[in-house]
Amino acid sequence: MRIGINGDMFVEWGGGIDFLRILLRGLNALPNASTNKLYLIVPIKKISNLSYLKYYIKKGFNALPLQKKYIAALPKPLNLKNIECVLKQEAEIEFILLKDNKTSLDQQLAPYQLEVVLPCFYPMDANFSIPWLGYLYDFQHKYLPHFFTQAEITKREIAFETMVSQAPAIIVNAKTVKEDAIDFLNASPAQLFALPFCPLYGQEWIEGSIDKFKLPEHFFILSNQFWKHKDHSTAFRALKAFYAMGDFNHIHLICTGEMQDYRFPTYAAELKQLIKELGIETQVHLLGYISKQDQVLLMQNAIAVLQPTLFEGGPGGGVVYEALARNKYVVLSDIRVNKEIEDVRCTFFEAGNPIDFAQKLVQTVQKEKLEPAQNLALQTKQTQALAQVLHEAIHFAIYHHKKVSV
C-alpha cells in the first residue's frame, strides 16, 4: 500500500514531530508493512526568508510584557534535514515537497499513486480523489473557554464540525477525545479511531553532560510550556509542601519550556512571584527553552518527570511518552485523559491539589531505582495495538471514501 503521511501543521512543532513518529511506528507495524511505501507530504510554501524574519520578530515581541493577544503563531522555520533524520528512526519514508500553490493537491500527489492520506489537520476538498483520514486534537475550548477568545472558539467549532461532516474517518489521540467528539459534535462512533497510548520506546540513551546548567545532583523535571493549563503553580506549591514532609530540601525542581503564553502575557511573571513568596527560589530552576537533546539529558538524570497539567489532548502529553520510553517514573495529574495510561511507573495525584501532589512525590523518591531494559514486552504489545487501530481506520476510510465517490 502507498500511504501518504500529511505533515502539514505537524512538522512545525516538536510535539507534532513526535506524533508523526508514533504514527510511523504504528504504520511500520501494519500487516505486510514491508511491502508498504510511506511518503511524508510537506508543504514548503511557508518556508521563506520572510517567514523566518516574521517568526523571529514575533518571538522578540512576545518576550515583551505586552498586553496584546496575538491572533495566531507563525510557523517556526522548518529544517527538513532534521525532520528527515528524526522520522527515519521509525520507518523508511520518501518526501513529497509541495511547492506549488496554484496546482491542486490532487494533481501534485497524482504521480505518487497514493492509496490513502493521513492525518489531515484540515478537511480535504470535497473532490479530493484519495481516501483520507482527518485528525481532531482536543476539545480544550469546551473545558477551558476562558483560555480562548470568542473568535478562537468559533473558529475551532466550525473546523471540528466541518471535519466530522466531511472526513471518511478520523483519528484522535485518546478515548477521551473520541467521547468528546461524540458528545459535542454528535459524531458517529464508527467514524472515530482512538489511538492507544504508545510511548516511543527504543530510544538510545543520550551521552552528554548537564554540567553547564550547574544543577544539584537530585532533581525532578517539569518540561511544559508556561501555559496556564499546564498548572505550574500547583507544582511549585507541592514542592513547598514536599519539603515540609521530610528531609528533601536537597531535591530541586527543573523547569524547561517557553516562558510566554500569548493569551496571558503576565503569567510567567506571576509564577516567578509565586516562587519568591513560597521561599523556594534557590530550589526551582527555570531554564526556559532548551534543545531537545538537553531536555532528554536532564530527563535521564531526573528522579522523576512531573506533569501537573489540567488538560491534554492525549494521555500525559508528549513529555510522558518520552519519559516512559526512557523508563522514568512519572507523577501526573489524574485528569480523565491521563488515566488512560496503565503503567506501574506512573503515580497519579488529584489535579490541582498540591498536598496530594507532595505526598506522591514523597512516595516516588522512596521507590526503588528502575532497572533498564524493562520495556521490550510492553513496547511490542502497545505497538501492535497501535498498528491494529491504524489498520482498521485506514480500511474504514478507504471503504467509505469509495462509497461516497460512487
C-alpha positions in Angstrom: 0.0 0.0 0.0 1.2 3.5 -0.8 0.5 5.7 2.2 0.8 9.5 2.4 1.6 11.0 5.8 0.3 14.5 5.8 2.9 16.6 7.7 1.0 19.9 7.3 0.9 21.6 10.7 2.6 18.6 12.4 6.1 19.3 11.1 6.0 22.9 12.5 6.5 22.0 16.2 8.3 19.3 18.3 5.1 17.7 19.7 3.8 17.4 16.1 7.0 15.7 15.0 6.7 13.2 17.9 3.1 12.5 17.0 4.3 11.7 13.4 6.9 9.4 14.9 4.3 7.5 16.8 2.2 7.3 13.7 5.1 6.0 11.7 5.8 3.4 14.3 2.3 2.1 14.0 2.3 2.2 10.2 5.6 0.3 10.2 4.0 -2.5 12.2 1.0 -2.9 9.9 0.3 -6.3 8.3 2.6 -6.6 5.2 4.4 -3.4 6.3 7.5 -4.5 4.3 5.6 -4.1 1.1 4.1 -0.7 2.0 5.6 2.6 0.7 5.4 5.6 3.1 5.6 9.2 1.9 5.8 12.3 4.1 3.9 15.2 2.5 5.4 18.6 3.5 4.0 21.9 2.2 7.1 24.1 2.0 5.3 27.2 0.7 5.6 28.5 4.3 9.4 28.3 4.3 10.8 31.5 3.0 13.2 34.2 4.2 10.2 36.4 5.0 8.6 33.7 7.2 11.9 33.3 9.1 12.1 37.0 9.6 8.4 37.3 10.7 8.9 34.4 13.1 11.9 35.9 14.9 10.3 39.4 15.0 7.2 37.8 16.6 9.3 35.8 19.0 11.0 39.0 20.1 7.8 40.9 20.6 6.3 38.0 22.6 9.2 38.4 25.0 8.0 41.9 25.8 5.4 42.5 28.6 2.7 43.4 26.1 -1.0 43.0 27.0 -2.0 42.4 23.3 -3.0 38.9 22.3 -1.6 37.5 19.1 -4.1 36.0 16.8 -2.0 33.1 15.7 1.6 31.9 15.9 3.5 32.0 12.6 5.0 28.6 11.7 8.5 28.1 13.0 11.2 27.7 10.3 11.4 24.1 9.2 14.6 22.2 9.0 13.8 19.4 6.6 17.1 17.6 7.2 16.4 17.4 10.9 12.8 16.2 10.3 14.0 13.5 8.0 16.7 12.4 10.4 14.2 12.1 13.3 11.4 10.4 11.3 13.6 7.9 9.6 14.4 6.4 13.1 10.9 5.0 12.8 10.4 3.9 9.2 11.7 4.4 5.7 10.0 7.4 4.2 10.2 9.4 1.0 9.5 13.1 1.0 6.9 14.8 -1.2 7.6 18.6 -1.1 4.6 20.7 -2.1 5.9 23.9 -3.7 3.1 24.9 -6.0 0.3 27.0 -4.5 -1.6 27.2 -7.8 -1.8 23.5 -8.6 -4.4 21.4 -6.7 -3.2 19.0 -4.1 -4.8 16.2 -6.1 -2.7 17.0 -9.1 0.5 17.3 -7.1 0.0 14.0 -5.4 -1.1 12.1 -8.6 2.4 10.9 -9.7 2.8 9.1 -6.4 -0.4 7.0 -6.8 -1.3 7.2 -3.0 -4.0 4.9 -1.8 -4.6 6.8 1.5 -3.5 10.1 3.1 -3.4 10.7 6.9 -3.6 12.5 9.3 -5.3 15.6 7.8 -5.3 18.6 10.2 -7.8 20.3 7.9 -10.6 18.7 5.9 -9.7 17.9 2.3 -11.7 19.4 -0.6 -14.9 17.5 -1.5 -13.5 16.5 -4.8 -10.2 15.1 -3.3 -9.8 11.8 -5.0 -7.6 9.9 -2.5 -9.2 8.3 0.6 -8.1 10.3 3.7 -8.3 10.3 7.5 -9.0 13.5 9.4 -7.5 14.4 12.8 -9.0 16.1 15.8 -6.6 17.2 18.5 -8.7 18.1 21.6 -11.7 20.0 23.0 -9.9 22.3 25.3 -12.1 25.2 24.3 -15.1 23.4 25.8 -13.5 22.7 29.2 -11.3 25.9 29.5 -13.2 28.5 27.4 -11.6 31.3 29.4 -8.3 30.5 27.7 -9.7 31.5 24.3 -11.3 34.5 22.6 -14.8 34.0 21.3 -13.3 34.2 17.8 -10.9 31.4 18.5 -13.7 29.2 20.0 -15.9 29.9 16.9 -13.1 29.0 14.6 -12.4 25.7 16.4 -16.1 24.7 16.4 -16.5 25.4 12.7 -13.3 23.5 11.9 -14.3 20.5 14.0 -17.9 20.4 12.7 -16.6 20.5 9.1 -14.1 17.7 9.8 -16.8 15.4 11.3 -19.2 16.1 8.4 -16.6 15.5 5.7 -13.9 13.1 6.8 -14.4 9.4 5.9 -12.6 8.5 9.1 -10.9 10.5 11.9 -8.1 9.6 14.2 -7.8 11.1 17.7 -5.1 10.9 20.4 -7.3 9.4 23.1 -10.5 7.7 24.0 -11.4 10.9 25.9 -11.3 12.9 22.7 -13.4 10.3 20.9 -16.0 10.5 23.7 -15.9 14.3 23.5 -16.4 14.3 19.7 -19.5 12.1 20.1 -20.9 14.2 22.9 -20.1 17.7 21.5 -20.4 17.1 17.8 -22.7 14.1 17.6 -20.0 12.3 15.6 -20.6 8.7 14.6 -18.6 6.4 17.0 -17.7 4.2 14.0 -16.0 7.1 12.3 -13.6 7.8 15.2 -10.5 5.8 15.9 -8.7 6.5 19.2 -5.0 5.7 19.1 -3.8 3.7 22.1 -1.1 5.0 24.3 2.3 4.0 22.8 5.5 5.7 24.0 8.4 6.0 21.7 10.3 3.0 23.1 13.8 2.0 21.9 15.3 5.5 22.3 19.0 5.5 22.6 20.4 6.7 25.9 21.9 10.0 25.1 25.5 10.6 26.1 26.4 14.0 27.3 26.9 16.3 30.2 24.5 18.6 32.0 27.3 20.4 33.9 26.7 23.6 32.0 23.4 24.0 33.8 25.1 23.9 37.2 22.3 21.8 38.8 22.2 19.8 42.0 22.6 16.0 41.8 19.0 15.3 42.7 16.0 16.9 41.0 12.6 16.5 39.4 11.9 17.8 36.0 8.8 19.5 34.6 9.0 20.1 30.8 6.0 22.1 29.7 5.5 25.4 28.1 4.4 28.0 30.6 0.7 28.0 29.7 -1.9 28.3 32.4 -3.5 24.9 31.9 -0.1 23.3 32.5 -0.6 24.3 36.1 3.0 25.1 37.2 1.6 26.9 40.2 0.4 23.6 41.8 3.8 22.0 41.2 5.5 24.9 43.0 3.1 24.7 45.9 3.6 21.0 46.0 7.3 21.4 46.2 7.0 23.7 49.2 4.7 21.1 50.9 7.1 18.3 49.9 10.0 20.0 51.8 7.8 20.1 54.9 7.2 16.3 54.8 10.8 15.2 55.3 14.5 15.9 54.7 14.0 16.6 51.0 15.4 20.2 50.6 18.3 18.8 48.5 15.9 17.7 45.8 15.3 20.6 43.4 12.8 21.2 40.6 14.0 21.9 37.0 11.5 23.6 34.6 12.1 23.7 30.9 9.9 25.3 28.2 9.0 28.6 26.6 8.1 31.1 29.3 5.4 33.0 27.3 1.7 32.4 27.0 0.4 34.9 24.3 -3.0 34.6 25.9 -1.8 35.7 29.3 1.3 37.8 28.9 1.9 38.4 32.6 1.6 34.7 33.6 5.4 33.9 33.7 6.0 37.0 36.0 3.2 35.8 38.3 4.8 32.4 38.6 8.2 33.9 39.4 6.5 36.0 42.1 4.8 32.8 43.5 8.2 31.1 43.7 9.6 34.0 45.6 6.6 34.1 48.0 6.9 30.4 48.7 10.6 30.8 49.5 11.8 28.2 47.1 13.8 30.5 44.7 17.1 28.6 45.2 15.4 25.2 44.6 13.5 26.0 41.4 15.5 26.4 38.2 13.7 28.0 35.2 15.8 27.1 32.2 13.4 28.3 29.5 13.5 26.8 26.1 16.4 24.4 25.6 17.3 21.9 22.9 15.6 18.5 22.8 18.9 16.8 23.4 19.5 18.8 26.6 15.9 18.2 27.7 16.4 14.5 27.3 19.8 14.6 29.1 18.1 16.3 32.0 15.2 13.8 32.0 17.7 10.9 32.1 19.2 12.3 35.2 16.0 13.2 37.0 14.4 11.3 39.8 11.0 11.6 38.1 9.2 13.6 35.5 6.3 15.8 36.7 3.1 16.5 34.7 0.6 18.7 36.7 -1.4 19.6 33.6 -5.2 20.4 33.8 -5.8 19.5 30.2 -4.2 17.4 27.4 -5.4 16.2 24.1 -3.5 12.9 24.5 -2.6 10.9 27.6 0.1 12.7 29.6 1.2 15.0 26.8 4.4 14.4 24.8 6.6 14.6 27.9 5.1 11.4 29.4 5.5 9.5 26.2 9.2 10.5 26.3 9.6 9.7 30.0 8.2 6.2 29.9 10.1 5.5 26.7 13.2 6.2 28.8 12.0 4.1 31.7 11.5 7.0 34.2 9.0 7.4 37.0 6.2 9.9 36.3 4.0 11.8 38.8 1.0 13.2 36.9 -2.5 14.7 37.4 -5.4 12.4 37.5 -7.4 14.1 34.7 -9.6 11.8 32.6 -7.3 11.6 29.6 -4.2 10.8 31.8 -6.0 7.9 33.4 -5.9 6.1 30.1 -2.3 5.3 30.8 -1.9 2.0 32.5 1.7 1.8 33.7 3.2 1.0 37.1 5.8 3.7 36.6 3.0 6.4 36.8 1.7 7.8 40.0 -1.4 9.9 39.9 -2.3 12.8 42.1 -5.5 14.8 42.4 -5.3 17.5 39.8 -4.8 21.0 41.3 -4.2 19.6 44.8 -0.6 20.5 46.0 -0.8 18.4 49.2 -1.7 15.2 47.4 0.9 16.0 44.8 3.6 16.4 47.5 2.6 13.1 49.1 3.0 11.4 45.8 6.4 13.0 45.4 7.4 11.5 48.8 6.2 8.1 47.6 8.2 8.4 44.4 11.5 9.3 45.9 11.2 6.3 48.2 10.7 3.8 45.3 13.5 1.5 44.2 15.5 2.6 41.2 14.1 1.3 37.9 16.0 -1.4 36.2 16.8 -0.8 32.5 15.5 -3.0 29.7 12.1 -3.4 31.2 10.2 -2.1 28.2 10.5 -4.7 25.4 7.4 -6.7 26.1 5.3 -3.6 26.7 6.7 -2.0 23.6 5.7 -4.9 21.4 2.2 -5.1 22.9 1.5 -1.4 22.6 2.9 -1.1 19.1 0.8 -4.0 17.9 -2.3 -2.4 19.4 -1.5 0.9 17.7 -1.0 -0.8 14.3 -4.3 -2.6 14.7 -6.3 0.6 15.2 -4.5 2.3 12.3 -5.2 -0.8 10.1 -8.9 -0.6 10.9 -9.0 3.2 10.4 -7.3 3.1 7.0 -9.6 0.4 5.7 -12.7 2.1 7.0 -11.6 5.4 5.3 -10.9 3.6 2.0 -14.2 1.8 2.0 -16.3 4.8 2.9 -14.5 7.1 0.5 -15.3 4.7 -2.3 -18.9 4.7 -1.2 -19.1 8.5 -1.4 -17.2 8.6 -4.7 -19.6 6.1 -6.3 
